Amino acid sequence: MQCPKCYGDMIMDQRSLDEPVKIRFELCIACHATFLDAGEFRQYMSDEYHYQFRALLPEI
């Protein structure tokens, strides 16, 4: 999938997390934009999962 924020110039990297729930998301290595499906986003809205998801993202 091409990054919509970079206007299609970069191919996004697919990442996954298996615990506490399985989730897949796309991350642009150029602009650090992160995209989740609606169902995946709902899973990570709670505080207990937020910190685990945040740890997967690169420091900007």
MDTraj code that builds the backbone (N, CA, C; nanometers):
import mdtraj as md
import numpy as np

residues = "MET GLN CYS PRO LYS CYS TYR GLY ASP MET ILE MET ASP GLN ARG SER LEU ASP GLU PRO VAL LYS ILE ARG PHE GLU LEU CYS ILE ALA CYS HIS ALA THR PHE LEU ASP ALA GLY GLU PHE ARG GLN TYR MET SER ASP GLU TYR HIS TYR GLN PHE ARG ALA LEU LEU PRO GLU ILE".split()
xyz = np.array([
    [0.0846, -0.1169, 0.0000],
    [0.0000, 0.0000, 0.0000],
    [0.0895, 0.1237, 0.0000],
    [0.0536, 0.2221, -0.0822],
    [0.1298, 0.3461, -0.0864],
    [0.0774, 0.4435, 0.0184],
    [0.1659, 0.5232, 0.0743],
    [0.1284, 0.6175, 0.1795],
    [0.0464, 0.7324, 0.1232],
    [-0.0769, 0.7504, 0.1736],
    [-0.1583, 0.8614, 0.1254],
    [-0.1081, 0.9972, 0.1735],
    [-0.0356, 1.0009, 0.2822],
    [0.0178, 1.1278, 0.3326],
    [0.1357, 1.1756, 0.2485],
    [0.2159, 1.0813, 0.1985],
    [0.3304, 1.1152, 0.1127],
    [0.2879, 1.1232, -0.0338],
    [0.1587, 1.1188, -0.0581],
    [0.1027, 1.1270, -0.1936],
    [0.1509, 1.0144, -0.2838],
    [0.1641, 0.8944, -0.2240],
    [0.1945, 0.7769, -0.3043],
    [0.3404, 0.7567, -0.3354],
    [0.4289, 0.8397, -0.2809],
    [0.5712, 0.8255, -0.3098],
    [0.6376, 0.7141, -0.2308],
    [0.5811, 0.6770, -0.1177],
    [0.6430, 0.5754, -0.0322],
    [0.5504, 0.4558, -0.0148],
    [0.6087, 0.3378, -0.0161],
    [0.5345, 0.2154, 0.0143],
    [0.5366, 0.1980, 0.1660],
    [0.4213, 0.1694, 0.2221],
    [0.4107, 0.1561, 0.3666],
    [0.4541, 0.0168, 0.4106],
    [0.5066, 0.0098, 0.5312],
    [0.5523, -0.1145, 0.5917],
    [0.4389, -0.1704, 0.6767],
    [0.4089, -0.2980, 0.6601],
    [0.3026, -0.3584, 0.7412],
    [0.3645, -0.4164, 0.8676],
    [0.3087, -0.3776, 0.9806],
    [0.3561, -0.4251, 1.1110],
    [0.2433, -0.5009, 1.1794],
    [0.2790, -0.5810, 1.2778],
    [0.1755, -0.6544, 1.3503],
    [0.2139, -0.6685, 1.4964],
    [0.1120, -0.6887, 1.5750],
    [0.1243, -0.7117, 1.7176],
    [0.0307, -0.8272, 1.7489],
    [0.0794, -0.9276, 1.8191],
    [-0.0022, -1.0462, 1.8464],
    [-0.0661, -1.0469, 1.9845],
    [-0.0105, -0.9740, 2.0788],
    [-0.0663, -0.9739, 2.2136],
    [-0.0803, -0.8318, 2.2629],
    [-0.1768, -0.7975, 2.3364],
    [-0.2797, -0.8822, 2.3945],
    [-0.3886, -0.9208, 2.2944],
    [-0.4018, -0.8483, 2.1858],
    [-0.4920, -0.8873, 2.0776],
    [-0.4154, -0.8745, 1.9478],
    [-0.4533, -0.9540, 1.8487],
    [-0.3838, -0.9493, 1.7199],
    [-0.4289, -0.8254, 1.6419],
    [-0.3324, -0.7499, 1.5945],
    [-0.3620, -0.6289, 1.5181],
    [-0.2548, -0.6126, 1.4104],
    [-0.2978, -0.5679, 1.2927],
    [-0.2061, -0.5342, 1.1850],
    [-0.2282, -0.3878, 1.1503],
    [-0.1213, -0.3175, 1.1202],
    [-0.1333, -0.1778, 1.0817],
    [-0.0236, -0.1445, 0.9825],
    [-0.0398, -0.0350, 0.9128],
    [0.0573, 0.0099, 0.8148],
    [0.1285, 0.1335, 0.8694],
    [0.2600, 0.1390, 0.8451],
    [0.3423, 0.2489, 0.8936],
    [0.4294, 0.2982, 0.7793],
    [0.4287, 0.4274, 0.7548],
    [0.5151, 0.4863, 0.6531],
    [0.6497, 0.5167, 0.7179],
    [0.7560, 0.4608, 0.6635],
    [0.8871, 0.4815, 0.7232],
    [0.9423, 0.6206, 0.6929],
    [0.8837, 0.6922, 0.5983],
    [0.9296, 0.8270, 0.5651],
    [0.8659, 0.9334, 0.6545],
    [0.7330, 0.9336, 0.6638],
    [0.6649, 1.0395, 0.7390],
    [0.6081, 0.9914, 0.8727],
    [0.6198, 0.8612, 0.9016],
    [0.5730, 0.7989, 1.0258],
    [0.4213, 0.7998, 1.0419],
    [0.3493, 0.8181, 0.9335],
    [0.2035, 0.8076, 0.9400],
    [0.1671, 0.6616, 0.9676],
    [0.0668, 0.6418, 1.0514],
    [0.0234, 0.5083, 1.0894],
    [-0.1238, 0.4936, 1.0577],
    [-0.1607, 0.3842, 0.9926],
    [-0.2982, 0.3635, 0.9515],
    [-0.3494, 0.2301, 1.0022],
    [-0.4669, 0.2324, 1.0635],
    [-0.5329, 0.1126, 1.1136],
    [-0.6709, 0.1040, 1.0510],
    [-0.7231, -0.0173, 1.0405],
    [-0.8625, -0.0345, 1.0026],
    [-0.9488, 0.0127, 1.1191],
    [-1.0737, 0.0423, 1.0923],
    [-1.1639, 0.0918, 1.1974],
    [-1.1736, -0.0061, 1.3137],
    [-1.1840, -0.1340, 1.2875],
    [-1.1946, -0.2338, 1.3932],
    [-1.0677, -0.2424, 1.4759],
    [-0.9532, -0.2311, 1.4108],
    [-0.8261, -0.2345, 1.4825],
    [-0.8117, -0.1110, 1.5709],
    [-0.8551, 0.0025, 1.5223],
    [-0.8474, 0.1254, 1.6016],
    [-0.9316, 0.1142, 1.7283],
    [-1.0494, 0.0587, 1.7166],
    [-1.1358, 0.0426, 1.8346],
    [-1.0700, -0.0447, 1.9408],
    [-0.9977, -0.1479, 1.8989],
    [-0.9312, -0.2367, 1.9944],
    [-0.8268, -0.1617, 2.0767],
    [-0.7629, -0.0646, 2.0170],
    [-0.6541, 0.0046, 2.0844],
    [-0.6917, 0.1401, 2.1414],
    [-0.8187, 0.1698, 2.1520],
    [-0.8603, 0.2958, 2.2130],
    [-0.8495, 0.2913, 2.3650],
    [-0.8528, 0.1750, 2.4245],
    [-0.8460, 0.1667, 2.5704],
    [-0.7042, 0.1966, 2.6177],
    [-0.6918, 0.2515, 2.7371],
    [-0.5619, 0.2898, 2.7927],
    [-0.4658, 0.1727, 2.8072],
    [-0.5168, 0.0546, 2.8405],
    [-0.4271, -0.0581, 2.8647],
    [-0.3529, -0.1010, 2.7384],
    [-0.4083, -0.0779, 2.6196],
    [-0.3418, -0.1153, 2.4951],
    [-0.2656, 0.0005, 2.4320],
    [-0.3013, 0.1210, 2.4675],
    [-0.2411, 0.2397, 2.4061],
    [-0.0890, 0.2399, 2.4210],
    [-0.0376, 0.2102, 2.5377],
    [0.1066, 0.2146, 2.5610],
    [0.1801, 0.1064, 2.4830],
    [0.1202, -0.0098, 2.4685],
    [0.1839, -0.1168, 2.3920],
    [0.1901, -0.0811, 2.2447],
    [0.0841, -0.0231, 2.1931],
    [0.0826, 0.0181, 2.0529],
    [0.1830, 0.1308, 2.0305],
    [0.1873, 0.2260, 2.1194],
    [0.2769, 0.3414, 2.1075],
    [0.4232, 0.2961, 2.1030],
    [0.4562, 0.1893, 2.1745],
    [0.5926, 0.1392, 2.1778],
    [0.6376, 0.0841, 2.0427],
    [0.5455, 0.0503, 1.9561],
    [0.5805, -0.0026, 1.8236],
    [0.6194, 0.1074, 1.7250],
    [0.5780, 0.2298, 1.7531],
    [0.5998, 0.3398, 1.6590],
    [0.7400, 0.3975, 1.6746],
    [0.7989, 0.4438, 1.5655],
    [0.9337, 0.5028, 1.5744],
    [0.9285, 0.6366, 1.6471],
    [1.0374, 0.6716, 1.7099],
    [1.0478, 0.8012, 1.7762],
    [1.0608, 0.9095, 1.6672],
    [0.9862, 1.0174, 1.6847],
    [0.9966, 1.1278, 1.5875],
    [1.0386, 1.2545, 1.6564],
])
top = md.Topology()
chain = top.add_chain()
for i, resn in enumerate(residues, 1):
    res = top.add_residue(resn, chain, resSeq=i)
    for name in ("N", "CA", "C"):
        top.add_atom(name, md.element.get_by_symbol(name[0]), res)
traj = md.Trajectory(xyz[None], top)
